[in-house]
Amino acid sequence: MHRNFSVVLGALALALVALRGGLRGEVATDVLREGMLAMLVFMVIGAITGRIADYLVQQQLETQFRHRVAVFQKELREFEEANNPPDES
């Protein structure tokens, strides 16, 4: 996920700087330099936010899974207790 965020934000930053440079009629070398710098900065930001999002999603899924397993185990115990009468020996 972090790679996807990184690439998308980097490409978006480069595209916006190129668009701004084109609309203002700036020199292509200056636009390219600024665009590459913006792309690098936003790729780093995207990688960091992607890792954070990946961690949060993983933790949420693990928590939900553990909760479902606990509920299943509880219901299984209740079912076994209800269907297995105690021995009267």
C-alpha positions as CSV (number, residue, x, y, z in Angstrom):
1,M,0.0,0.0,0.0
2,H,2.8,2.4,0.8
3,R,4.2,2.0,-2.7
4,N,0.9,2.9,-4.3
5,F,0.5,6.0,-2.2
6,S,4.1,7.0,-2.9
7,V,3.8,6.6,-6.7
8,V,0.4,8.3,-6.9
9,L,1.3,11.3,-4.8
10,G,4.7,11.7,-6.6
11,A,3.1,11.6,-10.0
12,L,0.4,14.0,-8.9
13,A,2.9,16.5,-7.6
14,L,5.0,16.3,-10.8
15,A,1.9,16.7,-12.9
16,L,0.7,19.8,-11.0
17,V,4.1,21.4,-11.1
18,A,4.3,20.8,-14.9
19,L,0.8,22.2,-15.4
20,R,1.6,25.3,-13.3
21,G,4.8,25.8,-15.3
22,G,3.0,25.4,-18.6
23,L,0.3,27.8,-17.7
24,R,2.8,30.4,-16.5
25,G,5.1,29.9,-19.4
26,E,8.1,29.1,-17.3
27,V,11.4,27.6,-18.6
28,A,11.2,23.8,-19.0
29,T,14.4,23.1,-17.1
30,D,13.2,25.1,-14.1
31,V,9.8,23.3,-14.2
32,L,11.5,19.9,-14.5
33,R,13.8,20.7,-11.5
34,E,10.9,21.9,-9.4
35,G,8.7,19.0,-10.5
36,M,11.4,16.4,-9.7
37,L,11.9,17.9,-6.2
38,A,8.1,18.0,-5.6
39,M,7.8,14.4,-6.8
40,L,10.6,13.3,-4.4
41,V,9.1,15.1,-1.4
42,F,5.6,13.8,-2.1
43,M,6.8,10.2,-2.7
44,V,8.4,10.3,0.7
45,I,5.2,11.6,2.2
46,G,3.2,9.0,0.3
47,A,5.4,6.2,1.5
48,I,5.1,7.3,5.1
49,T,1.3,7.7,5.0
50,G,1.0,4.4,3.1
51,R,2.9,2.6,5.8
52,I,0.8,4.1,8.5
53,A,-2.4,3.2,6.6
54,D,-1.1,-0.4,6.0
55,Y,-0.3,-0.8,9.7
56,L,-3.7,0.6,10.8
57,V,-5.6,-1.7,8.4
58,Q,-3.6,-4.7,9.5
59,Q,-4.2,-4.0,13.2
60,Q,-8.0,-3.5,12.6
61,L,-8.2,-6.8,10.6
62,E,-6.3,-8.7,13.3
63,T,-8.5,-7.3,16.0
64,Q,-11.7,-8.2,14.2
65,F,-10.3,-11.7,13.5
66,R,-9.4,-12.3,17.2
67,H,-12.8,-11.0,18.3
68,R,-14.6,-13.4,15.8
69,V,-12.5,-16.3,17.0
70,A,-13.3,-15.5,20.6
71,V,-17.0,-15.4,19.9
72,F,-16.8,-18.7,18.0
73,Q,-15.0,-20.4,20.8
74,K,-17.5,-19.1,23.4
75,E,-20.4,-20.3,21.3
76,L,-18.7,-23.7,20.8
77,R,-18.3,-24.1,24.5
78,E,-21.9,-23.2,25.2
79,F,-23.0,-25.6,22.5
80,E,-20.9,-28.4,23.9
81,E,-22.2,-27.8,27.4
82,A,-25.8,-27.8,26.3
83,N,-25.5,-31.0,24.2
84,N,-23.3,-33.0,26.6
85,P,-25.1,-33.7,29.8
86,P,-22.9,-34.4,32.8
87,D,-22.2,-38.1,33.6
88,E,-24.3,-39.4,36.4
89,S,-22.1,-42.3,37.4
